[in-house]
Amino acid sequence: MKQIEISRPGGPEVLVLADGPEPKIAGGEVLIRVRAAGVNRADLMQRQGHYPPPPGASPLLGMEVSGEIAAVAGDVSTWKVGDRVCALLAGGGYAEFAAAPAPQCLPLPANISFVEGAAVPEAFFTVWTNVFERGRLQSGEWFLVHGGASGIGTTAIQLAKNFGAPVIATAGTDEKCKACEALGADAAINYRAADFVAEASRLTGGKGVDVILDIIGGSYTPRNIAALAVEGRLVQIGLQEGSSVQIDLRPVMMRRLTLTGSTLRGRTVAQKGDIARALHEHVWPLLESGRVRPVIDREFPLADAAAAHRYLESGEHIGKVVLKVRA
């Protein structure tokens, strides 16, 4: 099969199209004939040598795919050959075939294309488990998402609105702010032109926001704490500004705040399967009805994976970048 390999840690130019063996599936797994694969910031980090795959995972890039089931292990009864699926992977998505644990697969709704389907797993798994499970966002609570125009952000805006939460998003350009509002955000703050803490206070009538989903870390952390309401929850899922921060714990105690966070890639198959079942129950009806859709900025052929990485690194995208593996 054709696959993208990393010739050495480095820039996008180290990604090369190569021939490799078709994956062998183990018990509990399925083989997916990949139609499309999502491109994520974690892929950029792995390409640079900063984010190795978990033990036993494929060394190839790619943590989400869509396609058809090509084979199933003998102990798998939930899927059959030919089923249209999208799947969360620990690696191996930048290829014509990928092995996936059966519990991490979800049926692709009939109204969702393969390109759209490849943009679903990483963002939807991440948003569900962090915003609704760890962050416990409830209807009527104020929700703030940083990076509102990203794949995570565009997903979080839509899901939070559909579950009854007023949404504030931050983004770096007026164009991106308008895109956030078009997706349902009640307000979008250009962080280059305004202070999100002051704006969040104004928009909430001085109350503050109940849940913040943050991909930045660093200097944003004390500002996030300042923006939270009493009993507010800060959920950390990224560290674009770094992991070392200095904060004043007094507001955490006085306003009974919760600071939490998580990563997804290293969780067990059982844990990811639990998230998949929750998505199928609570979120899949929204996808099937068209009330929620993955936002695709641009698609690239598999052979142009380096160009896809350059584009994602440019920060110009709104929504997801996807590799099209097959027609």
C-alpha positions in Angstrom: 0.0 0.0 0.0 1.0 3.7 -0.3 1.8 5.4 2.9 3.4 8.6 4.2 6.7 8.1 6.1 8.9 10.4 8.1 12.4 10.3 6.7 13.8 12.0 9.7 12.5 14.5 12.3 12.1 17.9 10.8 9.9 20.2 8.7 7.2 19.2 6.3 9.8 18.3 3.6 10.6 15.1 5.6 7.3 13.5 4.7 7.6 11.1 1.8 5.2 8.9 -0.1 6.4 5.3 0.1 5.3 1.7 -0.3 4.7 -0.3 2.8 3.0 -3.5 4.0 -0.7 -3.6 4.6 -1.3 -3.7 8.4 -2.0 -7.0 10.1 -5.1 -6.8 12.4 -5.0 -8.3 15.8 -7.9 -9.5 18.0 -10.6 -6.9 18.5 -9.5 -4.9 15.4 -10.8 -4.1 12.0 -8.9 -3.2 8.8 -10.1 0.0 7.2 -9.7 0.8 3.5 -8.9 4.4 4.0 -10.7 7.0 1.9 -9.5 10.1 3.8 -7.4 11.0 6.9 -7.6 14.1 9.1 -4.5 16.2 9.7 -3.9 17.4 13.3 -1.4 19.5 15.3 -0.3 16.3 17.0 0.9 15.1 13.6 3.0 18.1 13.2 4.6 17.5 16.7 5.2 13.8 15.8 6.8 14.8 12.5 9.2 17.1 14.5 10.1 14.3 16.8 8.3 15.7 19.9 5.3 13.4 20.2 6.1 9.7 19.7 3.2 7.3 19.3 2.2 5.1 22.3 3.8 1.7 22.7 2.5 -0.7 20.1 0.9 1.9 17.9 1.8 2.4 14.2 4.8 4.7 13.7 2.9 6.3 10.8 1.2 9.6 11.2 -2.6 9.9 11.3 -5.0 9.7 14.2 -8.4 9.7 12.4 -9.7 8.2 9.2 -12.8 7.4 7.3 -13.4 4.6 4.9 -14.9 1.1 4.5 -14.3 -2.0 6.6 -12.0 -4.3 4.5 -11.6 -7.1 7.1 -12.5 -7.9 10.7 -10.8 -10.0 13.3 -12.5 -13.3 14.2 -13.7 -11.9 17.6 -15.4 -8.8 16.2 -19.1 -9.0 15.7 -20.0 -5.3 15.7 -18.7 -4.6 12.1 -18.8 -6.3 8.8 -16.9 -5.9 5.5 -18.2 -2.9 3.5 -19.5 -0.9 6.5 -18.8 2.9 6.1 -17.0 4.1 9.2 -14.9 6.8 10.7 -12.3 5.8 13.4 -10.0 7.2 16.0 -6.5 5.8 15.8 -3.3 5.9 17.9 -1.5 6.2 14.6 -1.3 4.8 11.0 -3.9 7.0 9.3 -1.7 8.4 6.5 -2.0 5.2 4.4 -4.3 3.3 2.1 -5.2 0.8 4.9 -5.3 1.3 8.6 -5.9 -1.1 11.5 -8.3 0.2 14.2 -9.7 -1.1 17.4 -13.4 -2.0 16.8 -14.7 0.1 19.7 -13.0 3.2 18.3 -15.0 3.0 15.1 -18.3 4.8 14.5 -20.8 4.4 11.6 -20.5 7.2 9.0 -23.9 8.9 8.6 -25.3 8.7 5.1 -25.2 12.5 4.8 -21.5 12.8 5.7 -18.9 12.4 3.0 -15.7 10.5 3.5 -13.7 13.7 3.5 -16.1 15.1 6.2 -16.0 11.9 8.1 -12.2 12.0 8.4 -12.5 15.3 10.2 -14.9 13.9 12.9 -13.1 11.6 15.3 -10.3 13.6 16.8 -12.3 16.8 17.3 -15.5 15.2 18.4 -13.9 12.7 20.8 -11.8 15.5 22.3 -14.7 18.0 22.6 -17.1 15.5 24.1 -14.9 14.1 26.7 -13.4 17.5 27.7 -16.3 19.9 27.5 -19.2 17.7 28.5 -17.6 15.0 30.7 -14.7 16.8 32.4 -16.1 20.3 32.0 -19.7 19.2 32.8 -21.1 22.0 30.6 -24.8 22.4 31.2 -27.6 24.1 29.2 -27.6 27.8 30.0 -24.0 28.0 31.2 -21.6 30.3 29.4 -18.9 28.5 27.4 -15.6 30.1 26.1 -13.5 28.3 23.6 -10.1 29.6 22.5 -9.0 28.9 18.9 -12.7 29.0 17.8 -11.8 28.7 14.1 -9.7 25.5 14.6 -11.1 22.0 14.1 -11.6 21.7 17.8 -13.1 25.2 18.0 -15.6 24.8 15.2 -16.8 21.5 16.7 -17.0 22.9 20.2 -19.1 25.9 19.1 -21.6 23.7 17.3 -22.0 21.1 20.1 -22.2 23.7 22.9 -24.9 25.6 21.1 -26.9 22.5 20.3 -26.8 21.5 24.0 -28.1 24.9 25.0 -25.0 26.9 26.1 -24.3 30.5 25.1 -20.9 30.5 23.4 -17.9 33.0 23.3 -15.1 32.2 20.9 -11.7 33.8 20.5 -9.8 33.9 17.2 -7.0 35.9 15.6 -8.6 37.6 12.7 -12.0 39.3 12.0 -12.6 36.7 9.2 -12.2 33.9 11.7 -14.4 35.7 14.2 -17.1 36.0 11.6 -16.8 32.2 10.8 -17.2 31.5 14.5 -20.4 33.6 14.7 -21.7 31.9 11.5 -21.4 28.5 13.3 -23.5 29.8 16.2 -21.1 31.6 18.6 -23.0 34.4 20.4 -19.8 36.5 20.4 -16.4 36.2 18.9 -13.4 38.1 20.2 -10.4 39.0 18.1 -7.7 38.4 20.7 -5.3 40.7 18.8 -7.7 43.7 19.2 -9.5 43.1 22.5 -8.9 41.6 26.0 -10.9 38.4 26.2 -11.1 38.6 30.0 -12.8 42.1 29.9 -15.0 41.1 27.0 -16.1 37.9 28.7 -17.0 39.8 31.8 -19.0 42.4 29.8 -20.9 39.7 27.8 -21.9 37.8 30.9 -22.9 40.8 32.9 -19.9 40.6 35.2 -20.6 36.9 36.1 -17.8 35.3 34.1 -17.9 32.1 32.0 -18.7 28.7 33.4 -16.4 26.5 31.2 -13.3 27.4 29.2 -11.7 25.0 26.7 -8.1 26.1 26.2 -5.5 25.0 23.7 -2.9 27.7 24.6 -1.7 27.4 28.2 1.2 29.7 29.1 0.1 33.3 29.7 -3.5 32.4 29.1 -3.8 30.4 32.3 -4.0 33.2 34.9 -6.3 35.2 32.4 -8.5 32.1 32.1 -8.8 31.9 35.8 -9.7 35.6 36.0 -12.5 35.0 33.3 -14.2 32.2 35.2 -17.4 32.5 37.1 -17.9 31.1 40.6 -17.7 27.3 40.3 -16.1 27.7 36.9 -14.1 25.0 35.1 -11.0 25.4 33.1 -10.2 22.5 30.8 -6.7 22.3 29.3 -6.2 20.3 26.1 -3.2 22.1 24.5 0.0 23.9 25.4 0.8 26.1 22.4 2.3 28.7 24.7 4.0 26.2 27.1 3.2 24.1 30.1 5.0 26.1 32.9 2.8 28.8 34.4 2.6 30.8 37.6 -0.9 31.4 39.1 -2.5 32.8 42.2 -4.4 30.1 43.9 -6.6 32.4 46.0 -9.2 32.9 43.3 -9.3 29.2 42.7 -10.2 28.7 46.4 -12.4 31.8 46.8 -14.5 31.0 43.7 -14.3 27.2 44.0 -12.8 26.8 40.6 -11.8 23.5 38.9 -8.7 23.3 36.8 -8.5 20.1 34.8 -7.4 18.7 31.4 -6.7 15.6 29.5 -5.0 14.0 26.5 -6.7 11.5 24.3 -4.1 9.5 22.4 -2.7 7.5 25.3 -6.1 6.4 26.8 -7.0 2.7 26.7 -9.2 1.2 24.0 -11.9 0.7 26.6 -11.8 4.3 27.6 -12.0 5.5 24.0 -14.8 3.0 23.4 -16.8 4.6 26.2 -16.4 8.0 24.5 -17.4 6.5 21.2 -20.6 5.1 22.7 -21.5 8.4 24.3 -20.9 10.2 21.0 -23.1 7.7 19.2 -25.9 8.3 21.7 -25.7 12.0 22.2 -24.0 13.5 19.1 -24.6 11.2 16.2 -28.3 12.3 15.9 -27.1 15.9 15.5 -24.8 14.8 12.6 -27.4 12.6 11.0 -29.9 15.5 11.1 -27.4 18.0 9.7 -27.6 20.3 12.8 -23.9 19.7 13.3 -21.3 19.3 10.5 -17.5 19.1 10.4 -16.0 22.2 8.9 -13.5 21.4 6.1 -11.1 24.2 5.1 -9.1 22.3 2.5 -8.3 18.8 1.3 -5.0 17.6 -0.2 -4.1 14.3 -1.9 -2.2 11.9 0.2 1.0 12.5 -1.8 0.8 16.2 -0.8 0.9 15.5 2.9 3.9 18.0 3.2 1.8 20.7 1.7 -1.1 19.9 4.1 1.3 20.2 7.0 2.6 23.6 5.7 -0.9 24.9 5.4 -1.9 23.8 8.9 1.2 25.3 10.3 0.4 28.6 8.6 -2.6 29.0 10.9 -4.7 30.3 8.0 -7.3 27.5 8.1 -10.8 27.6 9.4 -11.9 24.2 10.4 -10.1 21.0 9.4 -7.4 20.0 6.9 -7.9 16.5 5.4 -5.8 14.2 3.2 -7.9 12.5 0.5 -6.5 9.0 0.1 -8.9 7.5 -2.4 -11.5 8.8 -4.8 
